[in-house]
Amino acid sequence: QVQLVESGGKLVQAGGSLRLSCAASGRTFSDYAMGWFRQAPGKGRDIVAAITKSGDTTSYADSVKGRFTISRDNTKNTVYLQMNSLKPGDTAVYYCAARSRFTYDYWGRGTQVTVSS
């Protein structure tokens, strides 16, 4: 089992920045690729960014490319999402998730990000 706890979400004005953190505990953190997802009101949960186990490769949804950066610190068992140039459309609950092979098996409870115009 892997336990994930997100933090850092809050209300921010458009154009501002936030850094989300996701602290992992349980099994060996570096055994898992990690992802950040988001779910806006009335919509499905979409992937925002992903990072490999070692952190050497990242990928992003088109909607956040150039604005968001995913990173991880395996010594601190933490994955981060740096979000810049935030837009009202980024408003959502943000979740982190851990993937051992093909599916994201473990999820956090989410942190709310609200971007005001």
C-alpha positions in Angstrom: 0.0 0.0 0.0 1.0 3.6 -0.7 -0.5 6.5 1.1 -0.6 9.8 -0.6 -1.4 13.2 0.9 -1.7 16.3 -1.2 -1.2 19.9 0.0 -0.7 23.4 -1.2 -4.1 24.1 -2.9 -5.7 27.4 -2.2 -7.5 30.4 -3.7 -5.2 32.4 -6.1 -5.8 35.2 -8.6 -5.4 34.6 -12.3 -1.8 34.9 -13.4 -0.5 33.7 -10.0 1.5 30.7 -9.0 1.1 27.7 -6.7 3.2 24.7 -5.8 1.3 21.5 -4.9 3.0 18.8 -2.9 2.2 15.1 -2.6 3.8 13.2 0.3 4.0 9.5 0.0 4.4 6.8 2.6 4.2 3.1 2.8 6.1 1.3 0.1 9.3 2.5 -1.7 8.4 5.7 -3.4 11.0 5.3 -6.2 9.2 2.1 -7.3 6.3 4.2 -8.6 5.8 6.6 -11.5 3.7 9.5 -10.4 0.9 11.6 -11.9 -1.1 14.7 -11.1 -4.7 14.7 -12.1 -7.5 17.2 -11.8 -11.2 17.2 -11.7 -13.3 20.3 -12.3 -16.9 20.6 -11.1 -19.2 18.5 -13.2 -16.3 17.0 -15.3 -14.2 13.9 -15.3 -10.8 13.4 -13.8 -8.1 14.2 -16.3 -4.3 13.7 -16.2 -2.3 16.9 -15.9 1.3 15.7 -15.7 3.3 12.5 -15.1 6.8 11.7 -14.1 8.8 8.5 -14.3 10.2 6.6 -11.3 13.6 8.3 -11.5 12.2 11.7 -12.6 14.1 11.7 -15.9 11.1 11.9 -18.1 7.9 14.0 -17.7 4.8 14.6 -19.8 2.0 17.1 -19.7 -1.5 17.7 -20.9 -1.5 20.2 -23.8 -3.6 22.6 -21.7 -0.8 23.1 -19.1 2.4 22.7 -21.2 4.7 25.6 -20.6 2.9 26.6 -17.4 3.1 23.6 -15.1 6.1 21.6 -14.0 6.1 18.2 -12.3 9.1 17.1 -10.3 9.9 14.6 -7.6 12.4 14.2 -4.7 12.8 10.5 -4.0 14.8 11.3 -0.9 11.8 13.1 0.5 9.2 10.8 -1.0 7.4 13.8 -2.5 6.2 14.8 -5.9 5.5 18.4 -6.8 3.5 20.3 -9.3 4.6 23.9 -9.9 1.8 25.8 -11.5 2.5 29.2 -13.1 0.3 31.6 -15.1 -2.8 30.2 -13.5 -6.1 30.6 -15.3 -9.7 30.3 -14.0 -9.9 27.2 -16.2 -7.3 25.6 -13.9 -9.8 25.6 -11.0 -10.3 22.0 -9.9 -9.5 19.4 -7.2 -6.0 18.2 -7.9 -5.0 14.6 -7.1 -1.7 12.8 -7.1 -1.5 9.1 -8.0 1.1 6.4 -8.0 1.5 3.9 -10.8 3.5 0.7 -10.4 3.1 -0.7 -13.9 0.1 0.1 -16.2 -2.5 1.7 -14.0 -2.6 4.3 -11.3 -3.3 2.1 -8.3 -3.0 4.6 -5.4 -4.7 8.0 -5.0 -4.6 10.9 -2.6 -7.8 12.6 -1.4 -7.1 15.8 -3.4 -6.4 19.5 -2.8 -8.6 22.3 -4.0 -7.2 24.9 -6.3 -9.4 27.9 -7.1 -8.3 30.6 -9.6 -10.3 33.8 -9.5 -10.5 36.1 -12.5 
